[in-house]
Amino acid sequence: MLSHKSVFGRYNRFILTLLLIAVFVWSLFSIQWNSDLFHSGGIPTMLQILEGLIQPNLSADVLIKGFESAWITLDYAVAGMSLAIIYALIVGILASGTLTSGRISRITSKIFFRGILGFTRSIHELIWAWLFVAAVGLSPYAAIFALAIPYGGILGRIFADMLNDVRDEPITALRATGASRLQILFYGYLPLIWADMISYTMYRFECAIRSSAIMSFIGLGGLGYQIQLSLADLKYDQVWAYVFFLIALVLLVDIWSNYVRKGLTERKRRNGFSSGWRSSLFAMLLMIGSWAFITVGENAQLFELLSDKNIEYAKKFFGSLIGINDKHPAFLNGGSWVAALKLTLETLEMSIMAIGFATVAAFLTVIPAARNIANGSLASSKRWYNWILYGIVRITYIFSRSVPELVWAMMIIFIFKPGLLPGAIALALHNFGILGKLWAEVIEDMDPRPIRNLATSGASKLQIFFYGILPTVLPRFLTYILYRWEVIMRTTIVVGFVGAGGLGMEFKLAMSYFQYTEITLLLLCYMILVIIADFASESTRKAVK
């Protein structure tokens, strides 16, 4: 007999699914669906881009530049993540409240430090990079700090949640022995969550590789810089060559990440410790090599950023952002707010469209992408073509998620006219691969017995899917949809940089015309949008459970 809670949960999930579909359909009405969506030469350009994909330029010069740029991209990501981990550990522990004693001090600590983490992660890394470059000039440290701040905020928030989710029993036992709060932290909390912390950090490192590649937009080197130059010269065969370098880099990190996670989950095996030791040594050597290249190879000196000239220029820049010496700042003008809020609504529509497109594409491909479907272990049904479909879809997922949203947008904008649709497509292309991979792993973790019972009773494939698989995986599917929507919301401003509409497009114009108070207004709208997305996502996730 079903409990009231389970019936209520299923009812909530059904209502939420209908609501999400309705909101997606509403977002589609923001587009005028006609032939004017394409450039006059959009279709021929698309064919040229596809031709470059099939026949990439693999000349010696391109390969040499590819390896050099790949190292710079990896270098910035490693250095940025090393700082992000330090920041996340310190602020994340403080945000968890584990070091405070009284209830009031714990709540105050949580609110204050979670607020810091929320602020730093709400602004996209490309915006941080632009702010640093505008304040102190072009420097590798602009890219490194731009990666460290938002990724530290994301990691810190997750670390704090992990600490708060630790069971009370082992902590209570340590307190009974008279252990101090620091001892409880180091011998109680951290050992219980250490494996999960490392696992999630490796996942964010893979994301940092993609983020590092798009730092080229503000003049910093790396694979993204070469992609941007090749796109400007309409050399699509070179574009895809550098994109393949980026995909290879992400794949290598993904393989290393899987190796680390496997070692963490198989500690009891004899090689568990040795694999962890090797991974730690490799990570340490990689960090040393990255920082050595920054300080010696690129001759970047941290103390140069603190010179009197840079400090004076930074004061002037940030003073302009808050409206010093501006009699009519945009963020105090009602008309400017109305225009900015209209762009905020467009940005919201773009994000909903993007997650809708990604969801539809993932839904249509996720079944053949699951390993237990391919090998027939889930439904006790083997077909010769299952592994072929599995390989094709999985490669598509890797290809889709390895290319950053900004790179997708740079190519799509050659086909579509500027507006919300190219931005939504670029965001969907990147997130489709991530969503499909996550969903496929949910299906792979299913209990196969109920599905086999349906199959042996004569149920068709559609019946097995709709009555066996879908009801089981739907809660996790909805959770991942909402999670990716949060991420997409933070990224909409980036695709707008290349003419995809919304707040990002206006932000770029304000940057070009040095309208600093306009920039502040747009950042405020962007942060409001992210906060609303966080609140809506968190509320709906609770309804799904």
C-alpha positions as CSV (number, residue, x, y, z in Angstrom):
1,M,0.0,0.0,0.0
2,L,1.4,3.4,-1.0
3,S,2.0,6.0,1.7
4,H,0.4,9.4,1.5
5,K,3.9,10.9,1.2
6,S,4.7,8.9,-1.9
7,V,1.4,9.6,-3.6
8,F,1.8,13.3,-2.8
9,G,5.4,13.2,-4.1
10,R,4.3,11.6,-7.4
11,Y,1.5,14.2,-7.7
12,N,4.0,17.0,-7.2
13,R,6.3,15.6,-9.8
14,F,3.5,15.3,-12.3
15,I,2.4,18.9,-11.8
16,L,6.0,20.1,-11.9
17,T,6.6,18.3,-15.2
18,L,3.5,19.9,-16.8
19,L,4.5,23.3,-15.4
20,L,8.0,23.0,-16.9
21,I,6.6,22.0,-20.3
22,A,4.2,25.0,-20.2
23,V,7.0,27.4,-19.3
24,F,9.1,26.0,-22.1
25,V,6.3,26.5,-24.6
26,W,5.8,30.1,-23.3
27,S,9.5,30.8,-24.0
28,L,9.1,29.8,-27.6
29,F,6.6,32.6,-28.2
30,S,9.5,35.1,-27.7
31,I,10.8,34.1,-31.1
32,Q,9.3,35.1,-34.4
33,W,9.7,31.8,-36.3
34,N,10.3,32.8,-39.9
35,S,13.1,32.8,-42.5
36,D,14.4,36.1,-41.1
37,L,16.1,34.1,-38.4
38,F,18.9,33.2,-40.8
39,H,21.5,35.3,-42.4
40,S,21.3,35.5,-46.1
41,G,24.4,33.3,-46.4
42,G,23.6,31.3,-43.2
43,I,23.0,27.9,-44.9
44,P,26.2,28.1,-47.1
45,T,28.1,29.1,-44.0
46,M,26.7,26.1,-42.0
47,L,27.8,23.8,-44.9
48,Q,31.3,25.4,-44.7
49,I,31.5,24.8,-41.0
50,L,30.4,21.2,-41.4
51,E,33.1,20.8,-44.1
52,G,35.7,22.1,-41.7
53,L,34.5,19.5,-39.1
54,I,35.0,16.7,-41.6
55,Q,38.3,17.9,-42.9
56,P,40.1,19.8,-40.1
57,N,43.4,21.5,-40.8
58,L,46.1,19.3,-39.3
59,S,49.1,21.0,-40.7
60,A,52.3,21.3,-38.7
61,D,51.8,25.0,-37.8
62,V,48.3,24.3,-36.5
63,L,49.4,21.3,-34.5
64,I,52.3,23.3,-32.9
65,K,50.0,26.2,-32.0
66,G,47.4,23.7,-30.8
67,F,49.8,22.0,-28.3
68,E,51.1,25.4,-27.1
69,S,47.6,26.8,-26.6
70,A,46.4,23.6,-24.9
71,W,49.2,23.9,-22.4
72,I,48.2,27.6,-21.7
73,T,44.6,26.6,-21.3
74,L,45.5,23.8,-18.9
75,D,48.0,26.0,-17.1
76,Y,45.4,28.7,-16.3
77,A,42.8,26.1,-15.2
78,V,45.3,24.3,-12.8
79,A,46.5,27.6,-11.2
80,G,42.9,28.9,-10.9
81,M,41.6,25.7,-9.3
82,S,44.5,25.6,-6.9
83,L,43.5,29.0,-5.5
84,A,39.8,28.1,-5.7
85,I,40.4,25.0,-3.5
86,I,42.2,27.1,-0.8
87,Y,39.4,29.7,-0.9
88,A,36.7,27.1,-0.9
89,L,38.1,25.2,2.1
90,I,38.5,28.3,4.3
91,V,35.2,30.0,3.5
92,G,33.3,26.7,3.0
93,I,34.2,25.5,6.5
94,L,33.3,28.9,8.0
95,A,30.0,28.9,6.1
96,S,29.1,25.5,7.5
97,G,29.2,26.8,11.0
98,T,31.2,23.7,12.3
99,L,33.7,25.9,14.1
100,T,31.1,28.0,16.0
101,S,29.6,27.1,19.3
102,G,26.4,29.1,20.0
103,R,23.3,28.9,17.9
104,I,23.3,32.7,17.1
105,S,27.0,32.7,16.1
106,R,26.5,29.6,14.0
107,I,23.5,31.3,12.1
108,T,25.5,34.5,11.7
109,S,28.5,32.7,10.4
110,K,26.4,30.7,7.9
111,I,24.5,33.8,6.6
112,F,27.6,36.0,6.3
113,F,30.0,33.5,4.7
114,R,27.3,31.8,2.5
115,G,26.5,35.3,1.3
116,I,30.2,35.7,0.3
117,L,30.1,32.4,-1.5
118,G,26.8,33.3,-3.2
119,F,28.1,36.6,-4.5
120,T,31.4,35.2,-5.9
121,R,29.7,32.3,-7.7
122,S,26.8,34.3,-9.1
123,I,29.1,36.3,-11.4
124,H,30.4,34.4,-14.4
125,E,34.2,33.9,-14.7
126,L,34.3,35.8,-18.0
127,I,32.8,38.8,-16.2
128,W,35.4,38.5,-13.4
129,A,38.1,38.3,-16.1
130,W,36.9,41.4,-17.8
131,L,36.8,43.3,-14.5
132,F,40.4,42.3,-13.6
133,V,41.7,43.2,-17.1
134,A,39.9,46.5,-17.0
135,A,41.3,47.2,-13.5
136,V,44.9,46.0,-13.8
137,G,45.5,45.2,-17.5
138,L,46.2,42.0,-19.4
139,S,47.9,39.5,-17.2
140,P,47.7,35.7,-16.7
141,Y,46.6,36.5,-13.2
142,A,43.4,38.1,-14.6
143,A,42.5,34.7,-15.9
144,I,43.7,32.8,-12.8
145,F,41.8,35.0,-10.4
146,A,38.7,35.0,-12.7
147,L,38.6,31.3,-12.4
148,A,39.5,31.1,-8.8
149,I,36.8,33.4,-7.5
150,P,33.6,31.8,-9.0
151,Y,34.9,28.2,-8.8
152,G,35.9,28.8,-5.2
153,G,32.4,30.1,-4.5
154,I,30.8,27.0,-6.1
155,L,33.2,24.5,-4.3
156,G,32.8,26.3,-1.0
157,R,29.0,26.1,-1.1
158,I,29.2,22.4,-1.9
159,F,31.8,21.8,0.8
160,A,29.6,23.6,3.4
161,D,26.6,21.5,2.4
162,M,28.7,18.3,2.7
163,L,29.8,19.3,6.2
164,N,26.3,20.1,7.2
165,D,25.1,16.7,6.0
166,V,27.5,14.7,8.1
167,R,25.8,12.3,10.6
168,D,25.7,13.5,14.2
169,E,26.8,10.2,15.8
170,P,30.5,10.2,15.1
171,I,30.7,14.0,15.9
172,T,28.9,13.5,19.2
173,A,31.3,10.7,20.1
174,L,34.3,12.9,19.5
175,R,32.8,15.7,21.6
176,A,32.3,13.3,24.4
177,T,36.0,12.6,24.5
178,G,36.7,16.3,25.0
179,A,38.1,17.0,21.5
180,S,38.4,20.7,20.5
181,R,36.4,22.1,17.5
182,L,39.5,21.9,15.3
183,Q,40.1,18.3,16.3
184,I,36.5,17.5,15.6
185,L,36.9,19.1,12.2
186,F,40.1,17.3,11.2
187,Y,39.3,13.9,12.8
188,G,35.5,13.9,12.5
189,Y,34.0,15.9,9.7
190,L,36.7,16.0,7.0
191,P,37.6,12.2,6.9
192,L,33.9,11.5,6.4
193,I,33.5,13.8,3.4
194,W,37.0,13.8,2.0
195,A,36.3,11.3,-0.9
196,D,33.2,13.3,-2.0
197,M,35.1,16.6,-1.8
198,I,37.9,15.2,-4.1
199,S,35.4,13.7,-6.5
200,Y,33.4,16.9,-6.9
201,T,36.6,19.0,-7.2
202,M,37.7,16.8,-10.1
203,Y,34.4,17.4,-11.8
204,R,34.8,21.1,-11.4
205,F,38.3,20.9,-12.7
206,E,36.9,19.5,-16.0
207,C,34.6,22.5,-16.1
208,A,37.5,24.8,-15.4
209,I,39.3,23.6,-18.5
210,R,36.3,24.8,-20.7
211,S,36.1,28.1,-18.8
212,S,39.9,28.6,-19.2
213,A,39.4,28.3,-23.0
214,I,37.0,31.2,-23.2
215,M,39.3,33.6,-21.5
216,S,40.5,34.6,-25.0
217,F,37.5,36.8,-25.4
218,I,39.1,39.5,-23.3
219,G,42.5,39.1,-24.9
220,L,44.2,36.3,-22.9
221,G,45.8,33.3,-24.7
222,G,44.9,29.7,-25.0
223,L,42.8,27.5,-27.3
224,G,39.9,29.9,-27.2
225,Y,42.1,32.6,-28.6
226,Q,43.2,30.5,-31.5
227,I,39.5,29.5,-32.2
228,Q,38.5,33.2,-32.1
229,L,41.3,34.2,-34.5
230,S,40.4,31.4,-36.9
231,L,36.7,32.3,-36.8
232,A,37.5,35.9,-37.6
233,D,39.5,34.7,-40.7
234,L,36.6,32.3,-41.6
235,K,39.1,29.4,-41.5
236,Y,36.7,26.8,-40.2
237,D,39.1,23.9,-40.8
238,Q,41.5,25.5,-38.2
239,V,38.6,26.2,-35.9
240,W,37.7,22.5,-35.6
241,A,41.4,21.5,-35.3
242,Y,41.6,23.7,-32.2
243,V,38.2,22.5,-30.9
244,F,39.5,18.9,-31.2
245,F,42.5,19.9,-29.0
246,L,40.0,21.2,-26.4
247,I,38.0,18.0,-26.6
248,A,41.1,15.9,-26.1
249,L,42.1,18.0,-23.1
250,V,38.7,17.6,-21.5
251,L,38.8,13.9,-22.3
252,L,42.1,13.4,-20.6
253,V,40.9,15.3,-17.5
254,D,37.7,13.2,-17.6
255,I,39.8,9.9,-17.7
256,W,42.0,11.1,-14.8
257,S,38.9,12.1,-12.9
258,N,37.3,8.7,-13.4
259,Y,40.5,7.0,-12.3
260,V,40.6,9.1,-9.1
261,R,36.9,8.4,-8.4
262,K,37.4,4.7,-9.0
263,G,40.3,4.7,-6.5
264,L,38.2,6.5,-3.9
265,T,35.4,4.0,-4.2
266,E,37.6,1.0,-4.1
267,R,39.8,1.8,-1.1
268,K,39.5,-1.7,0.2
269,R,41.4,-3.1,-2.7
270,R,45.1,-3.4,-2.5
271,N,45.9,-0.8,-5.2
272,G,43.5,1.8,-3.7
273,F,46.2,3.6,-1.7
274,S,48.8,3.4,-4.5
275,S,46.4,4.8,-7.1
276,G,45.5,7.7,-4.7
277,W,49.2,8.3,-4.0
278,R,50.0,8.4,-7.7
279,S,47.1,10.8,-8.4
280,S,48.2,13.1,-5.6
281,L,51.8,13.2,-6.8
282,F,50.7,13.9,-10.4
283,A,48.4,16.7,-9.2
284,M,51.2,18.2,-7.2
285,L,53.6,18.1,-10.1
286,L,51.0,19.6,-12.4
287,M,50.4,22.5,-10.0
288,I,54.2,23.2,-9.6
289,G,54.6,23.1,-13.4
290,S,51.7,25.5,-13.9
291,W,52.9,28.1,-11.4
292,A,56.5,27.8,-12.7
293,F,55.3,28.4,-16.3
294,I,53.3,31.5,-15.1
295,T,56.1,33.1,-13.1
296,V,59.0,32.1,-15.4
297,G,57.6,31.2,-18.8
298,E,55.2,34.2,-19.0
299,N,57.2,36.4,-16.6
300,A,54.1,37.3,-14.7
301,Q,54.8,38.9,-11.3
302,L,52.0,39.0,-8.7
303,F,53.5,42.1,-7.0
304,E,53.3,44.1,-10.2
305,L,49.5,44.0,-9.8
306,L,50.0,45.9,-6.6
307,S,52.0,48.7,-8.1
308,D,51.0,52.3,-7.4
309,K,49.9,52.8,-11.0
310,N,47.7,49.7,-11.0
311,I,46.2,50.5,-7.6
312,E,45.4,54.1,-8.7
313,Y,43.8,52.8,-12.0
314,A,41.8,50.2,-10.1
315,K,40.4,52.8,-7.7
316,K,39.4,55.0,-10.7
317,F,37.8,52.0,-12.5
318,F,35.8,50.7,-9.5
319,G,34.9,54.2,-8.5
320,S,33.4,54.7,-11.9
321,L,31.3,51.5,-11.4
322,I,29.7,52.9,-8.3
323,G,29.0,56.3,-9.9
324,I,31.7,58.5,-8.4
325,N,31.8,61.8,-10.3
326,D,28.7,60.8,-12.3
327,K,25.8,63.1,-11.6
328,H,23.2,60.7,-13.2
329,P,24.3,57.1,-12.7
330,A,22.2,54.6,-14.6
331,F,21.4,52.5,-11.6
332,L,19.5,55.4,-10.0
333,N,17.5,56.1,-13.2
334,G,14.0,54.7,-13.5
335,G,14.0,54.5,-17.3
336,S,17.3,52.6,-17.3
337,W,15.8,50.1,-14.8
338,V,12.8,49.6,-17.1
339,A,15.0,48.9,-20.1
340,A,17.3,46.6,-18.1
341,L,14.4,44.6,-16.6
342,K,13.1,44.0,-20.1
343,L,16.4,42.6,-21.1
344,T,16.4,40.5,-17.9
345,L,13.1,39.0,-19.0
346,E,14.6,38.2,-22.4
347,T,17.5,36.5,-20.7
348,L,15.1,34.4,-18.6
349,E,13.3,33.4,-21.8
350,M,16.6,32.4,-23.4
351,S,17.6,30.3,-20.4
352,I,14.3,28.5,-20.4
353,M,14.5,27.9,-24.2
354,A,18.0,26.5,-23.8
355,I,17.2,24.0,-21.1
356,G,14.0,23.0,-23.0
357,F,16.0,22.3,-26.2
358,A,18.7,20.4,-24.2
359,T,16.0,18.4,-22.3
360,V,14.2,17.3,-25.5
361,A,17.5,16.3,-27.2
362,A,18.6,14.3,-24.1
363,F,15.2,12.7,-23.7
364,L,15.4,11.4,-27.3
365,T,18.9,9.9,-26.9
366,V,19.3,8.8,-23.3
367,I,18.0,5.3,-23.6
368,P,20.6,4.0,-26.1
369,A,23.3,5.9,-24.1
370,A,22.8,3.7,-21.0
371,R,25.4,0.9,-20.7
372,N,22.8,-1.5,-19.2
373,I,20.5,-0.9,-22.2
374,A,23.4,-1.6,-24.6
375,N,24.5,-4.8,-23.0
376,G,20.9,-6.0,-22.4
377,S,21.2,-6.4,-18.6
378,L,18.4,-4.0,-17.8
379,A,15.6,-5.5,-19.9
380,S,17.1,-8.9,-20.8
381,S,17.0,-7.9,-24.4
382,K,20.1,-7.8,-26.6
383,R,20.3,-6.3,-30.1
384,W,23.3,-6.3,-32.4
385,Y,22.9,-2.5,-33.0
386,N,22.7,-1.5,-29.3
387,W,26.5,-1.1,-28.9
388,I,26.7,0.9,-32.1
389,L,24.0,3.3,-31.0
390,Y,25.6,3.5,-27.5
391,G,29.0,4.5,-29.1
392,I,27.5,7.1,-31.4
393,V,25.4,8.8,-28.7
394,R,28.2,8.8,-26.1
395,I,30.6,10.3,-28.6
396,T,28.0,12.9,-29.4
397,Y,27.6,13.7,-25.6
398,I,31.4,14.1,-25.3
399,F,31.6,16.3,-28.3
400,S,28.6,18.4,-27.2
401,R,29.8,19.1,-23.6
402,S,33.5,19.5,-24.4
403,V,32.9,22.7,-26.5
404,P,32.2,25.7,-24.3
405,E,29.0,27.7,-24.8
406,L,30.8,30.7,-26.0
407,V,32.6,28.7,-28.8
408,W,29.3,27.3,-29.9
409,A,27.8,30.8,-30.0
410,M,30.7,32.1,-32.0
411,M,30.0,29.6,-34.7
412,I,26.2,29.7,-34.6
413,I,26.1,33.5,-34.9
414,F,27.5,33.1,-38.4
415,I,24.3,31.2,-39.3
416,F,21.6,32.9,-37.3
417,K,21.0,36.7,-37.0
418,P,21.7,38.2,-33.5
419,G,18.9,37.4,-31.0
420,L,17.7,35.0,-28.4
421,L,17.6,31.9,-30.6
422,P,21.3,31.5,-31.4
423,G,22.1,32.0,-27.7
424,A,19.5,29.4,-26.7
425,I,20.9,26.9,-29.3
426,A,24.5,27.5,-28.2
427,L,23.6,26.9,-24.5
428,A,21.5,23.9,-25.4
429,L,24.2,22.3,-27.5
430,H,26.7,22.4,-24.6
431,N,24.2,21.3,-21.9
432,F,22.6,18.6,-24.0
433,G,25.8,16.5,-23.6
434,I,26.0,17.1,-19.9
435,L,22.4,16.3,-19.2
436,G,22.4,13.2,-21.4
437,K,25.5,11.9,-19.6
438,L,24.0,12.5,-16.1
439,W,20.6,10.9,-17.1
440,A,22.3,7.9,-18.6
441,E,24.2,7.3,-15.4
442,V,20.9,7.4,-13.5
443,I,19.5,4.7,-15.7
444,E,22.7,2.6,-15.3
445,D,22.2,2.8,-11.5
446,M,18.7,1.4,-11.6
447,D,17.5,-1.8,-10.0
448,P,17.0,-4.1,-13.0
449,R,14.5,-6.5,-11.4
450,P,11.2,-4.6,-11.9
451,I,12.2,-3.8,-15.5
452,R,13.0,-7.5,-16.2
453,N,9.6,-8.5,-14.8
454,L,7.9,-6.1,-17.2
455,A,9.9,-7.5,-20.1
456,T,9.1,-11.1,-19.3
457,S,5.4,-10.3,-19.0
458,G,5.4,-9.3,-22.7
459,A,5.6,-5.5,-22.3
460,S,6.8,-3.6,-25.4
461,K,9.8,-1.2,-25.4
462,L,7.5,1.8,-25.1
463,Q,5.6,0.2,-22.2
464,I,8.8,-0.7,-20.4
465,F,10.0,2.9,-20.8
466,F,6.9,4.7,-19.7
467,Y,5.8,2.3,-17.0
468,G,9.1,0.9,-15.8
469,I,12.0,3.2,-16.4
470,L,10.5,6.7,-16.5
471,P,8.6,6.6,-13.2
472,T,11.8,5.5,-11.4
473,V,14.2,8.0,-12.9
474,L,11.9,11.0,-13.3
475,P,12.7,12.6,-9.9
476,R,16.5,12.5,-10.6
477,F,15.8,13.7,-14.2
478,L,13.9,16.7,-12.9
479,T,16.6,17.5,-10.3
480,Y,19.3,17.5,-13.0
481,I,17.1,19.7,-15.3
482,L,16.7,22.3,-12.5
483,Y,20.4,22.1,-11.7
484,R,21.5,22.7,-15.3
485,W,19.0,25.5,-15.6
486,E,20.8,27.3,-12.7
487,V,24.1,26.9,-14.6
488,I,22.6,28.1,-17.8
489,M,21.2,31.2,-16.1
490,R,24.7,32.2,-15.1
491,T,26.0,31.6,-18.6
492,T,23.4,33.5,-20.6
493,I,25.4,36.7,-20.2
494,V,28.4,35.1,-21.9
495,V,26.7,34.0,-25.1
496,G,25.2,37.5,-25.3
497,F,28.8,38.8,-25.7
498,V,28.8,37.6,-29.3
499,G,25.4,39.0,-30.3
500,A,23.0,36.4,-28.8
501,G,20.8,39.0,-27.1
502,G,19.7,39.6,-23.6
503,L,21.7,41.2,-20.8
504,G,25.0,40.0,-22.3
505,M,24.7,41.8,-25.5
506,E,23.8,45.1,-23.7
507,F,26.7,44.4,-21.3
508,K,29.1,44.2,-24.2
509,L,27.8,47.5,-25.6
510,A,28.2,49.2,-22.3
511,M,31.7,48.0,-22.0
512,S,32.5,49.3,-25.5
513,Y,31.2,52.8,-24.7
514,F,32.7,52.9,-21.2
515,Q,29.2,53.3,-19.6
516,Y,30.4,52.1,-16.2
517,T,27.2,52.8,-14.2
518,E,25.2,51.0,-17.0
519,I,27.5,48.0,-16.4
520,T,26.7,48.1,-12.7
521,L,23.0,48.2,-13.4
522,L,23.2,45.2,-15.7
523,L,25.3,43.3,-13.2
524,L,22.7,44.0,-10.5
525,C,19.9,42.7,-12.8
526,Y,22.0,39.7,-13.6
527,M,22.6,38.9,-9.9
528,I,18.8,39.3,-9.2
529,L,18.1,36.8,-12.0
530,V,20.6,34.3,-10.6
531,I,19.2,34.7,-7.0
532,I,15.6,34.1,-8.3
533,A,16.8,31.1,-10.3
534,D,18.5,29.7,-7.2
535,F,15.4,30.2,-5.1
536,A,13.0,28.7,-7.7
537,S,15.3,25.8,-8.3
538,E,15.7,25.0,-4.6
539,S,12.0,25.2,-4.0
540,T,11.1,23.0,-6.9
541,R,13.8,20.4,-6.0
542,K,12.2,20.1,-2.5
543,A,8.8,19.5,-4.2
544,V,10.3,16.7,-6.3
545,K,11.6,14.8,-3.2
